[in-house]
Amino acid sequence: GVEVSARVGSWQFSAEAGPTDLERGEIVRRTVAGRVPNDAVASVPYFLERPLAGARYDWSEVPPILKGKPFGPGELVAQIELEIAGERFTLEREVVHAFGDQALGEVRRPVHVMPRVGVTLDPTAVVWPVASRDPRTFTVTLASADTAPVVGVVALELPAGWPAVEPQSFALARAGERGVYQFDVRLPKSLGAGSYRIRAAAHTDDDVAHRVAVVPVAYPHIRPRFLLDSAAAAIEVAPLTLPVAARIGYVRGVSDRVPEALLAVGFPIELLDDEALRRAEFDAFDAIVVGARAYEVNPVLVEANARLLDYVQRGGLVVVQYQQYQFVRGRYAPLPLTISRPHDRITDETAHATLLAPDHTAFRAPNDLGDEDWVGWVQERGLYFARSWDAGYEALMSFADPGEEPKEGGLLVARIGNGTYVYTGLSFFRQLPAAVPGAFRLFANLLALRAGVGERAGDR
């Protein structure tokens, strides 16, 4: 006999009848039919069945036999009862989808239970200036996992007191079909600074509200799996004053989402592609920002570096985010600096920020920074800090990991001719996409340094 059981939910299966006696060399196939019940739970790795405790897995209800295993039990298990030579026994096998590939041979894929509709909300993290009255556009993407048509209504769930937005109808005809829906959201007029959350929900015709995105993790060398991610956006409403600038050029670095984060807040960012680096008039920009590790991967930036330094000499502002050893070997900075091996890094994201020049305009204008601006940073403070530098640089701050000496090379500013040059190892590439308000306020101040290096609050 053949039976199939499910790990979770009230599944019902019916097995096809067939011969019970097998002759030597005979192959018999049985079909077992079933369908996903409404009370089935979407598949998640066993170590993510409970919410994370900070950045750690909550293993409190995981059976000891599973802890540390790469995979948990299968969603469906087939039980085959056999009798051979008078001995009865049962075999258990995970139900999988098997198919042939001409290059790989037989490929087996586990069964996963998916939500009927996956819901993705973009962006997922936003810094919103408290005084802003401009709407923000949030995009909801729906993805059907049902072979039958799915209809319903998609809506945003806003914090209490926020201006409501109209829900929108949707219809998805088949599995794999997607629909994209945009909503304009405004802040309440009297809203103060704080943390808020926006959620997206797809209400389907079976009276179920879907609020999670399905994120595949699939590579040729591992067993595929799917992660479920909440369709939510973290909103940080914060006092943020942007620098007076009409055009800010940006050279994208490695895995660099900083330009999008700056654009979303209102910085006038223009991406500088290869053609712009070769031919654009840099003097038309109020500032030029170089993304993390850009010198490592962009040979056109290397070619254009002399033009970039000439722009600084004439009065321009260049902000260079962390670079690796190629930056030092190529002598791309206008004044010498070194990066040690291993590089100086502050891994404690809560490490105390000591301001070596507390009255410098980098900390005072247009945003007056305080202790709260160093709260909520993610993963680290920074990396690839300068170890030594020319006397023409001014080190503005220092950090220290627990038990280590302070490191002062994370934010260097120099006056070069009539302009300003900044090298910073602070991990803006992590903080800005993660919507850390203090990082935005500091970055805005760095982009306001063109007026003069070394000025102190009150000098203006």
C-alpha positions in Angstrom: 0.0 0.0 0.0 1.0 3.6 -0.5 0.0 6.6 1.7 1.1 10.2 1.7 1.2 12.4 4.8 1.7 16.1 5.2 3.8 17.8 7.9 1.3 20.6 8.6 -2.4 21.0 7.7 -5.4 18.8 7.0 -4.4 17.4 3.7 -6.4 14.6 2.1 -4.9 12.1 -0.3 -6.5 9.4 -2.3 -4.3 6.6 -3.6 -5.0 4.8 -6.9 -5.8 1.2 -6.7 -3.5 -1.3 -8.4 -1.9 -4.7 -8.2 -0.4 -5.8 -4.9 1.9 -8.5 -6.1 5.0 -7.8 -8.0 7.0 -10.2 -10.1 10.7 -10.0 -10.3 11.8 -7.0 -12.5 8.2 -5.7 -12.7 7.6 -1.9 -12.3 4.3 -0.6 -10.9 3.4 3.0 -10.7 0.6 4.3 -8.4 -0.9 7.8 -8.5 -1.7 9.6 -5.3 -4.0 12.7 -5.6 -4.2 15.6 -3.2 -4.6 19.3 -3.0 -3.2 22.0 -0.7 -5.8 22.7 2.0 -6.6 26.2 3.3 -5.0 25.5 6.7 -1.7 24.5 5.2 1.3 26.6 6.3 3.7 28.1 3.8 7.1 26.4 3.7 9.9 28.0 5.6 13.2 26.7 6.8 12.7 25.1 10.3 15.1 27.6 11.8 12.9 30.5 10.6 9.6 29.2 11.9 9.9 31.5 14.9 10.8 35.2 14.5 14.5 36.1 14.8 15.6 37.3 18.3 17.5 40.3 17.1 20.0 38.8 14.6 19.8 35.3 16.1 17.7 32.3 15.3 15.1 31.3 17.9 15.7 27.6 18.3 13.6 27.2 21.4 11.0 24.9 19.9 13.2 23.1 17.4 13.6 19.3 18.1 17.2 18.5 19.1 17.6 16.1 16.2 17.1 19.0 13.7 19.3 21.6 15.2 22.2 22.4 13.0 20.8 20.4 10.0 20.9 22.3 6.7 17.3 21.2 5.9 14.2 20.1 7.9 11.7 17.4 7.2 10.0 17.4 3.8 6.5 18.9 3.5 5.1 15.6 2.1 6.2 12.1 3.0 5.2 8.9 1.2 4.9 5.7 3.2 5.1 2.4 1.3 4.2 -0.8 3.1 5.9 -3.8 1.8 6.0 -7.5 2.5 9.0 -9.4 1.2 9.6 -13.1 2.0 7.0 -12.9 4.8 8.6 -9.9 6.5 6.4 -6.7 6.6 8.1 -3.2 6.8 7.4 0.4 5.9 9.6 2.7 3.8 9.4 6.5 4.1 10.5 8.8 1.3 10.2 12.5 0.9 7.8 13.5 -2.0 9.8 15.3 -4.6 9.4 16.6 -8.2 11.8 14.6 -10.4 12.7 15.5 -14.0 15.4 14.8 -16.5 18.0 17.3 -17.6 20.2 16.5 -20.5 23.3 17.9 -18.8 22.6 17.1 -15.2 20.7 13.8 -15.5 17.8 13.3 -13.0 17.1 16.4 -10.9 14.9 16.3 -7.8 13.2 19.3 -6.3 11.4 19.3 -3.0 7.7 20.2 -2.6 7.1 23.6 -1.2 3.8 25.1 0.0 3.5 28.7 -1.3 1.1 31.5 -0.4 -1.6 31.9 -3.0 -0.3 35.4 -3.7 3.1 36.8 -2.9 3.2 40.4 -1.9 6.3 42.7 -2.3 6.4 46.3 -1.1 9.1 48.7 -2.4 10.8 50.6 -0.9 11.3 48.7 2.3 13.1 51.4 4.3 12.6 55.2 4.0 13.9 58.3 5.7 11.2 61.0 5.4 12.1 64.6 6.3 9.7 65.7 9.0 8.8 68.9 7.2 8.2 67.3 3.8 4.8 67.7 2.3 5.6 65.8 -0.9 4.0 62.4 -1.5 6.1 59.2 -1.6 5.3 56.5 -4.1 5.2 52.9 -2.8 5.0 50.1 -5.3 3.2 46.8 -4.5 4.0 43.8 -6.7 1.7 40.7 -6.6 2.8 37.3 -7.9 0.3 34.5 -8.2 1.2 30.9 -7.3 -2.2 29.6 -8.2 -2.9 27.8 -11.5 -6.5 29.2 -11.3 -7.4 32.9 -11.7 -7.0 35.0 -8.5 -8.9 38.2 -8.0 -9.1 40.6 -5.1 -8.1 44.0 -3.7 -4.6 45.2 -2.8 -4.3 47.9 -0.1 -1.7 49.7 2.0 -2.2 49.5 5.8 -1.0 52.9 7.2 -0.3 54.0 10.7 -3.2 55.5 12.6 -3.9 59.1 11.6 -2.1 59.0 8.2 -4.1 60.1 5.2 -5.8 57.0 3.7 -5.0 55.8 0.2 -7.6 54.1 -2.1 -7.3 50.3 -2.5 -7.0 48.9 -6.0 -8.6 45.8 -7.6 -6.4 43.1 -9.1 -6.8 40.0 -11.2 -4.1 37.5 -11.9 -5.0 34.8 -14.5 -2.4 32.1 -13.9 0.6 31.0 -11.8 3.6 33.2 -12.3 1.6 36.2 -13.5 2.5 39.5 -11.8 0.7 42.7 -11.2 2.3 46.1 -10.2 0.3 48.7 -8.3 1.5 52.1 -7.1 0.2 54.2 -4.2 1.1 57.8 -3.3 1.4 58.3 0.5 1.6 61.6 2.4 2.6 62.4 5.9 0.0 63.8 8.3 0.4 67.6 8.7 1.3 67.5 12.4 3.4 64.3 12.5 6.5 64.4 14.6 9.8 62.5 14.3 9.6 58.8 15.0 9.5 55.3 13.6 6.5 54.1 11.7 5.5 51.1 9.5 3.6 50.7 6.3 2.3 47.2 5.3 0.8 45.9 2.0 -1.9 43.3 1.9 -3.6 41.5 -1.0 -7.2 40.4 0.0 -8.2 37.5 -2.2 -11.6 36.2 -3.2 -11.4 33.4 -0.6 -11.3 36.0 2.3 -7.6 35.5 3.0 -5.2 38.5 3.5 -1.8 37.8 2.0 1.1 40.0 3.5 4.3 38.2 2.7 6.7 38.1 -0.3 8.2 34.8 -1.5 11.9 35.1 -2.0 13.6 32.1 -3.8 17.1 31.0 -2.9 18.2 28.7 -5.7 21.7 27.9 -6.9 22.9 24.9 -8.9 24.9 23.5 -6.0 22.4 23.6 -3.2 18.9 22.4 -2.5 16.5 25.3 -3.4 14.4 26.9 -0.7 12.0 29.8 -0.3 12.1 32.5 2.3 9.0 34.5 3.4 9.5 38.3 3.9 7.0 40.6 5.4 5.5 43.1 2.8 6.3 46.1 5.0 8.3 49.3 4.9 10.1 50.9 7.9 9.6 54.6 7.9 11.9 56.9 9.8 10.5 60.4 10.0 13.4 62.7 11.0 14.5 66.3 10.9 16.7 66.4 7.8 17.8 69.5 5.9 19.3 69.0 2.5 22.4 71.0 1.3 21.8 73.8 -1.1 22.7 72.0 -4.3 21.2 71.8 -7.8 23.3 68.9 -9.2 25.2 66.2 -7.4 27.1 63.7 -9.6 27.4 60.1 -8.4 29.8 57.4 -9.6 28.3 54.1 -8.6 30.4 51.7 -6.7 30.1 47.9 -6.0 26.6 46.7 -5.1 25.9 50.3 -4.5 22.3 51.4 -3.6 23.3 54.7 -2.1 22.1 56.8 -5.2 18.6 55.4 -5.0 18.5 56.1 -1.2 19.6 59.7 -1.7 17.2 60.3 -4.6 14.3 59.0 -2.5 15.0 61.7 0.1 15.3 64.5 -2.4 19.0 64.8 -3.1 19.5 66.0 -6.8 21.6 63.0 -7.8 22.8 62.4 -11.3 24.5 59.1 -12.1 27.8 59.6 -14.0 28.3 56.9 -16.5 31.5 56.2 -18.5 30.6 58.9 -21.1 30.0 61.5 -18.4 33.2 60.6 -16.7 35.1 61.2 -19.9 33.4 64.3 -21.2 31.1 65.9 -18.7 31.9 69.4 -17.4 32.4 68.6 -13.7 32.2 72.3 -12.8 28.4 72.1 -13.5 28.1 69.9 -10.3 27.9 71.2 -6.8 29.5 68.0 -5.6 30.6 64.6 -6.9 30.3 61.5 -4.9 32.4 58.3 -5.5 30.7 55.1 -4.4 32.4 52.3 -2.3 35.1 50.4 -4.2 34.4 52.3 -7.4 38.2 52.7 -8.2 38.5 48.9 -7.9 36.0 48.1 -10.7 35.7 51.2 -12.9 38.7 51.8 -15.1 37.0 54.9 -16.7 36.9 56.5 -13.2 40.7 55.8 -12.9 41.2 57.5 -16.3 39.1 60.4 -15.2 40.7 60.8 -11.8 43.0 63.7 -12.9 40.0 65.6 -14.2 38.3 64.9 -10.9 41.2 66.4 -8.9 41.4 69.4 -11.2 37.7 70.0 -10.4 38.5 70.0 -6.7 41.4 72.5 -7.3 39.0 74.9 -9.0 36.6 74.8 -6.1 34.7 71.6 -6.4 33.7 69.2 -3.7 34.5 65.4 -4.0 33.3 62.9 -1.4 35.0 59.4 -1.8 33.4 56.5 0.1 35.6 53.6 1.3 38.1 52.2 -1.2 40.5 49.3 -1.0 44.3 49.0 -1.5 44.2 49.8 -5.2 43.1 53.3 -4.3 46.3 53.8 -2.3 48.6 52.0 -4.8 47.2 54.2 -7.6 47.7 57.4 -5.6 44.3 58.6 -6.6 43.8 60.8 -3.5 45.1 64.4 -3.9 47.3 64.0 -0.8 49.0 60.8 0.4 47.2 58.4 2.8 47.6 54.7 3.6 45.3 51.8 4.5 46.7 49.1 6.7 46.6 45.3 6.2 44.4 44.1 7.7 42.4 47.3 7.3 41.1 49.4 10.2 37.5 48.6 10.8 34.9 49.3 13.5 32.7 46.3 13.7 30.6 47.4 16.7 27.7 49.4 15.2 27.2 50.9 18.6 30.8 52.1 19.1 30.9 55.5 20.7 31.5 58.4 18.2 34.2 60.8 19.5 34.1 64.1 17.6 37.7 65.3 17.3 36.5 68.6 15.8 33.0 69.0 17.4 32.4 72.5 16.0 33.3 71.6 12.4 30.6 72.3 9.9 30.5 68.6 9.0 28.7 68.2 12.3 26.8 71.4 12.5 25.4 72.5 9.1 22.9 72.3 7.7 22.0 69.6 10.3 23.2 70.0 13.9 24.2 66.5 14.9 23.8 65.1 18.4 24.2 61.7 20.2 20.9 60.4 18.7 22.4 60.6 15.2 24.8 57.7 16.1 21.9 55.4 17.2 20.5 52.7 15.0 23.4 52.1 12.7 23.5 48.6 11.2 26.2 46.0 11.1 29.2 48.2 11.6 30.5 51.8 11.9 32.9 51.6 9.0 35.8 49.9 7.2 39.0 50.6 5.3 39.7 53.6 7.5 42.9 55.4 6.6 45.8 54.4 8.9 48.1 57.4 8.2 47.6 60.6 6.2 49.2 63.8 5.0 49.0 66.8 7.4 46.7 68.5 4.8 43.9 66.2 6.0 41.9 66.9 9.1 40.6 63.9 11.0 37.1 64.7 12.3 36.2 61.8 14.5 37.3 58.5 16.0 35.8 55.2 17.1 37.0 52.2 19.1 35.8 48.6 19.1 35.7 47.1 22.6 39.2 46.4 23.9 40.9 48.2 20.9 42.6 51.5 20.4 40.6 54.3 18.8 40.8 54.7 15.1 40.7 58.2 13.6 40.9 57.6 9.9 37.2 57.1 9.2 36.4 60.7 8.1 39.2 62.9 6.6 38.6 66.3 5.1 41.2 68.4 3.1 41.3 71.7 1.5 42.7 71.2 -2.0 43.3 74.5 -3.9 39.9 76.2 -3.8 38.0 73.0 -3.2 37.2 70.3 -0.7 38.1 66.6 -0.7 36.6 64.0 1.7 37.6 60.4 2.2 35.3 58.4 4.5 35.4 54.8 5.6 32.0 55.2 7.3 29.7 52.5 6.0 27.2 54.8 4.3 26.7 52.1 1.7 24.9 50.1 4.5 23.4 52.9 6.5 21.6 54.9 3.7 19.8 52.0 2.1 18.8 50.9 5.6 17.2 54.4 6.3 19.4 55.4 9.2 18.4 59.0 9.9 21.8 60.1 11.4 23.7 58.8 8.4 21.5 60.9 6.1 22.0 64.0 8.3 25.8 63.5 8.3 26.0 62.8 4.6 23.9 65.9 3.9 26.4 67.9 5.9 29.4 66.5 3.9 27.7 67.5 0.7 27.4 71.1 2.1 31.2 71.4 2.7 31.9 73.2 -0.6 31.6 76.6 1.2 34.9 76.0 3.0 36.8 73.3 4.9 37.6 73.9 8.5 34.8 76.4 9.1 33.3 76.2 12.5 29.7 76.7 13.5 29.4 80.4 14.1 32.0 81.4 11.5 29.2 81.8 8.9 
